[in-house]
Amino acid sequence: MFGAYYRLRPHPRMPQIYLYREPVDFRKSFRGLAAIVEQELGHNPFEGALYAFTNRRRDKIKLLYWEENGFVLYYKSLAEEKFHWPGGEEELVSLTGQQINWLLDGYNLGAMKGHRKLHYEATF
């Protein structure tokens, strides 16, 4: 009913967004991801920043965010494509709200080229 007009997405003006460059085990829940934020990155996961994680195949993404009284965990699994995870040496990359939404849309942030749109009639 809502189609492309309604999406659960980070706000484009969200002030603190971090992309964790290394792939993580996607069996991790919000607790395991929050532990990465705290223990490996030295950040406080309860301060309201959004953290983006991907799996080894780069076809899934999890976003972790503390929202006043609990964690929000956003999960997206691509049907056919892969996320274009930015390369580089740093363990953590800072993104804008617009950039994280472009990443979720399938854009390569370096080339600004997105995934092709898929249309299915059934799951099987």
C-alpha positions as a Markdown table, in Angstrom:
| # | Residue | x | y | z |
|---|---|---|---|---|
| 1 | Met | 0.0 | 0.0 | 0.0 |
| 2 | Phe | 2.7 | 2.5 | 0.9 |
| 3 | Gly | 5.3 | 1.3 | -1.6 |
| 4 | Ala | 8.3 | 3.6 | -2.2 |
| 5 | Tyr | 6.6 | 6.4 | -0.3 |
| 6 | Tyr | 7.1 | 4.9 | 3.1 |
| 7 | Arg | 10.4 | 3.6 | 4.3 |
| 8 | Leu | 12.0 | 2.9 | 7.7 |
| 9 | Arg | 15.2 | 4.7 | 7.3 |
| 10 | Pro | 17.7 | 6.8 | 9.3 |
| 11 | His | 16.9 | 10.5 | 9.2 |
| 12 | Pro | 19.0 | 12.4 | 6.6 |
| 13 | Arg | 20.1 | 14.9 | 9.3 |
| 14 | Met | 21.1 | 12.2 | 11.8 |
| 15 | Pro | 24.3 | 13.7 | 13.3 |
| 16 | Gln | 26.5 | 10.7 | 14.2 |
| 17 | Ile | 26.7 | 7.7 | 11.8 |
| 18 | Tyr | 29.6 | 5.3 | 11.7 |
| 19 | Leu | 30.2 | 2.5 | 9.3 |
| 20 | Tyr | 32.2 | -0.4 | 10.7 |
| 21 | Arg | 34.4 | -1.5 | 7.9 |
| 22 | Glu | 35.2 | -5.2 | 8.8 |
| 23 | Pro | 32.5 | -7.8 | 8.2 |
| 24 | Val | 30.8 | -9.2 | 11.3 |
| 25 | Asp | 29.1 | -12.5 | 12.2 |
| 26 | Phe | 25.5 | -11.8 | 11.5 |
| 27 | Arg | 24.4 | -14.2 | 14.2 |
| 28 | Lys | 25.2 | -11.3 | 16.6 |
| 29 | Ser | 22.2 | -9.6 | 18.1 |
| 30 | Phe | 22.1 | -6.1 | 19.3 |
| 31 | Arg | 24.1 | -7.1 | 22.4 |
| 32 | Gly | 27.0 | -8.5 | 20.3 |
| 33 | Leu | 27.0 | -5.4 | 18.0 |
| 34 | Ala | 26.9 | -3.1 | 21.0 |
| 35 | Ala | 29.9 | -5.0 | 22.5 |
| 36 | Ile | 31.8 | -4.3 | 19.2 |
| 37 | Val | 31.0 | -0.6 | 19.5 |
| 38 | Glu | 32.1 | -0.5 | 23.1 |
| 39 | Gln | 35.1 | -2.9 | 23.2 |
| 40 | Glu | 36.6 | -2.6 | 19.7 |
| 41 | Leu | 35.8 | 1.0 | 18.9 |
| 42 | Gly | 35.9 | 2.5 | 22.4 |
| 43 | His | 32.5 | 4.3 | 21.9 |
| 44 | Asn | 29.6 | 4.4 | 24.2 |
| 45 | Pro | 26.8 | 2.6 | 22.4 |
| 46 | Phe | 24.2 | 4.4 | 24.6 |
| 47 | Glu | 25.0 | 7.9 | 23.3 |
| 48 | Gly | 22.7 | 7.8 | 20.3 |
| 49 | Ala | 25.0 | 7.3 | 17.4 |
| 50 | Leu | 24.0 | 4.9 | 14.6 |
| 51 | Tyr | 26.4 | 2.1 | 13.7 |
| 52 | Ala | 26.3 | 0.2 | 10.4 |
| 53 | Phe | 27.6 | -3.4 | 10.0 |
| 54 | Thr | 27.8 | -5.8 | 7.1 |
| 55 | Asn | 28.4 | -9.6 | 6.7 |
| 56 | Arg | 31.3 | -11.2 | 4.8 |
| 57 | Arg | 29.3 | -11.5 | 1.6 |
| 58 | Arg | 28.2 | -7.9 | 1.8 |
| 59 | Asp | 24.6 | -8.8 | 1.0 |
| 60 | Lys | 23.2 | -7.9 | 4.4 |
| 61 | Ile | 23.4 | -4.8 | 6.6 |
| 62 | Lys | 22.5 | -4.2 | 10.2 |
| 63 | Leu | 22.2 | -0.7 | 11.7 |
| 64 | Leu | 22.3 | -0.3 | 15.5 |
| 65 | Tyr | 21.0 | 2.7 | 17.3 |
| 66 | Trp | 20.2 | 3.5 | 21.0 |
| 67 | Glu | 16.8 | 5.3 | 21.2 |
| 68 | Glu | 16.3 | 6.6 | 24.8 |
| 69 | Asn | 15.1 | 3.3 | 26.4 |
| 70 | Gly | 16.3 | 0.5 | 24.1 |
| 71 | Phe | 18.2 | -0.5 | 21.0 |
| 72 | Val | 16.8 | -0.3 | 17.6 |
| 73 | Leu | 18.2 | -2.9 | 15.2 |
| 74 | Tyr | 17.5 | -2.4 | 11.4 |
| 75 | Tyr | 18.3 | -5.3 | 9.2 |
| 76 | Lys | 18.3 | -5.4 | 5.4 |
| 77 | Ser | 19.0 | -8.4 | 3.2 |
| 78 | Leu | 19.5 | -7.9 | -0.5 |
| 79 | Ala | 17.8 | -10.4 | -2.9 |
| 80 | Glu | 20.6 | -10.4 | -5.6 |
| 81 | Glu | 23.1 | -7.6 | -5.2 |
| 82 | Lys | 25.8 | -6.6 | -2.8 |
| 83 | Phe | 26.3 | -3.5 | -0.7 |
| 84 | His | 29.2 | -1.3 | -1.9 |
| 85 | Trp | 31.1 | -1.0 | 1.3 |
| 86 | Pro | 33.7 | 1.8 | 1.2 |
| 87 | Gly | 37.3 | 0.7 | 1.1 |
| 88 | Gly | 40.2 | 2.1 | 3.0 |
| 89 | Glu | 42.4 | 1.6 | 6.0 |
| 90 | Glu | 40.4 | 3.1 | 8.8 |
| 91 | Glu | 38.4 | 0.7 | 11.0 |
| 92 | Leu | 35.5 | 3.1 | 11.2 |
| 93 | Val | 34.1 | 5.6 | 8.6 |
| 94 | Ser | 31.9 | 8.5 | 9.5 |
| 95 | Leu | 28.9 | 9.0 | 7.2 |
| 96 | Thr | 26.1 | 11.6 | 6.8 |
| 97 | Gly | 22.4 | 10.6 | 7.0 |
| 98 | Gln | 22.1 | 11.0 | 3.2 |
| 99 | Gln | 25.1 | 8.8 | 2.6 |
| 100 | Ile | 23.8 | 5.9 | 4.8 |
| 101 | Asn | 20.5 | 6.1 | 2.9 |
| 102 | Trp | 22.3 | 6.0 | -0.4 |
| 103 | Leu | 24.2 | 3.0 | 0.8 |
| 104 | Leu | 20.9 | 1.3 | 1.8 |
| 105 | Asp | 19.6 | 2.1 | -1.7 |
| 106 | Gly | 22.5 | 0.3 | -3.2 |
| 107 | Tyr | 24.7 | 3.2 | -4.2 |
| 108 | Asn | 28.4 | 2.9 | -4.4 |
| 109 | Leu | 29.3 | 6.1 | -2.5 |
| 110 | Gly | 32.5 | 6.5 | -4.6 |
| 111 | Ala | 30.8 | 6.2 | -8.0 |
| 112 | Met | 27.2 | 7.1 | -7.0 |
| 113 | Lys | 25.8 | 4.2 | -9.0 |
| 114 | Gly | 22.9 | 2.2 | -7.5 |
| 115 | His | 21.5 | -1.3 | -7.7 |
| 116 | Arg | 19.0 | -2.2 | -10.3 |
| 117 | Lys | 15.4 | -2.2 | -9.0 |
| 118 | Leu | 13.8 | -5.6 | -8.7 |
| 119 | His | 10.1 | -6.5 | -9.0 |
| 120 | Tyr | 8.8 | -9.9 | -7.9 |
| 121 | Glu | 5.3 | -11.4 | -8.0 |
| 122 | Ala | 5.9 | -14.1 | -5.4 |
| 123 | Thr | 8.6 | -15.4 | -3.0 |
| 124 | Phe | 9.0 | -18.8 | -4.8 |
